[in-house]
Amino acid sequence: MRLLRVSLHDVGPFDDAVLRLATPEPAEDADAPPAESDEIAPVSAAPPRPVTVLFGGDGTGKTSLVSALALTRPGHALPPLPSAASSGTRARGGGARTAPYVATEWLLGDDDPERPHPLVVASPSAVFAGESADAAAIRRREQALFDRRAQQDGGFVFVSFSGSRWFSRVPNMLSVPERSILRYDVRQPNASFDDPTRADLTRETKQAISYASIGAALGADRAEYHHLGRFEAALREVIDVVLEPFDLSHAGVSPTSLEPLARSARGGLVPFDAMPRAARHLVSFVTLPLRALFAAYPNADAPREREGVVAIDDVEAQQDPALLRELVPLLRRALPNVQWLLTTASTHLALACEAPSVVALRRTEASRVELGEGLLH
């Protein structure tokens, strides 16, 4: 599954904003003016960008956008929070007033290989301009169908990270892995974007790493558990990629404490809590999406190669500025088929990315926010 487009209407600081995550194909008539409508409409088969960086300062709506996206995806579509500057409704084109809503387009890919066109997922209150009652009913029935598929059959992976994430020093505790580590629930929110007390990644990251080693060891001689060995091998590979800049490598887990370990270039063992803070963040960025991919596609030969969408708010937080230029290449090497949506206020990170993958957010004179492709827009 990949994300093609997000349309926000009176959500956060956005009046009518469209974020396109696929590079548009050239129009047949190069002199034709751009379309005025920003409503959801069929898009071309242009593949989505593997990385999109939302660049803007504080208060430009980066968190609002990612939070709205997390609430509008297959299997999990809820109403967005209304704009603080409005009463929750607004007039569209001088007509009737409508509630705030978000609409997204998803290219389902491996989740539905035979589907030739994107799936539209919209907030329950969405009312598209010019859409007939029959068309709206068909759209909602189709969305409900794929909601059931996502909830019952797995797949449709979306993982998000809050900008207020942090790591506490808590011991590792494994409890009912078949309901947590081995299960992906599309209805469960991945991150709390406005509550730092719920953004501690320590226990979830440790559980995934330690269970991978334990499950692979216990199931090594049993054919029905060989998929646990594939998960452990993939997890070792992705962790090794993001630990390279720190001269560390994955060393499994401690047999006595079940704490994840890393090995330094000199051969010493480093517990997870003693790793550099930036390293722990990077490890979580690849460990938790890989866990979700494995849980959503347990029979996949290569869980690291599966498709999914990962959104990271304030990706530069707790990172060494010298590492920011390498951050996006590291993430892409670790999970090459994941679509990354990153928000940042760092010019170092934005300038290190290709211009077409950067979307600038800036406030207008009316204290609203506009989107523009390219860092210098």
Secondary structure, DSSP 8 states (H G I E B T S, - for coil): -EEEEEEEEEETTEEEEEEE-B-----SSTTS------S-----S--B-SEEEEE--TTSSHHHHHHHHHTEETTEE----B-TTS-S-EESTTS-EE--EEEEEEE-GGGSTT--S-EEEE-TT---TT--HHHHHHHHHHHHHHHHHHHHH----EEEE-TT-B----------GGGTTT---TTS-S--SS-GGG-B-HHHHHHHHHHHHHHHHHTTT-GGGHHHHHHHHHHHHHHHHHHGGGTEEEEEE-TTT--EEEEETTS-EEEGGGS-HHHHHHHHHHHHHHHHHHHHSTT-S-GGG--EEEEETTTTTT--GGGHHHHHHHHHHHSTTEEEEEEE--HHHHHTS-GGGEEEEEE-TTS-EEEEESTT-
